[in-house]
Amino acid sequence: TALTTSGFYGVIIDITDDDVIVEFGNNKNCRIPMQKSAIAQIEKPNAE
């Protein structure tokens, strides 16, 4: 899970040199390209 600088939580589904594609919510159609600098924090999934 990624937290953006604007306060949205989403899942990064693709990464390029300067940008990421972030999927928000349960709607698979809500995918937004963003600059990497717009990602404030990354939460790593728990290894169980």
matplotlib code that plots the C-alpha trace (Angstrom):
import matplotlib.pyplot as plt

x = [0.0, 1.2, 0.3, 0.4, 1.3, -2.3, -3.4, -4.8, -4.0, -3.5, -1.6, 1.2, 0.7, 3.4, 6.6, 8.5, 11.6, 9.8, 6.2, 4.0, 0.5, -1.5, -4.8, -7.3, -10.1, -11.8, -12.6, -10.0, -10.8, -9.5, -5.8, -4.0, -0.5, 1.5, 5.1, 7.2, 7.7, 4.0, 4.4, 5.0, 5.2, 5.1, 3.7, 5.2, 2.8, 3.2, 5.2, 3.1]
y = [0.0, 3.5, 6.8, 9.8, 13.3, 14.2, 11.6, 8.9, 5.2, 3.0, 0.1, 0.6, -1.7, -0.4, 1.5, 3.4, 5.6, 8.7, 7.6, 5.0, 3.8, 3.7, 1.8, 3.3, 1.6, -1.7, -0.3, -1.7, 1.1, 3.7, 3.7, 7.0, 7.7, 9.8, 11.1, 9.0, 12.1, 12.1, 8.9, 9.9, 6.4, 2.7, 0.1, -3.3, -6.2, -8.4, -11.6, -14.4]
z = [0.0, -0.9, 0.8, -1.6, -0.6, -1.0, 1.6, -0.6, -0.1, -3.1, -4.6, -7.0, -10.0, -12.4, -12.2, -14.9, -14.6, -13.3, -12.8, -11.1, -11.8, -8.6, -8.2, -5.8, -4.0, -5.1, -8.6, -11.0, -13.4, -11.0, -12.0, -12.0, -13.3, -10.7, -10.4, -8.0, -5.9, -5.1, -3.0, 0.6, 2.2, 1.3, 3.7, 3.2, 3.5, 6.5, 5.8, 7.4]

ax = plt.figure().add_subplot(projection="3d")
ax.plot(x, y, z, "-o")
ax.set_aspect("equal")
plt.show()
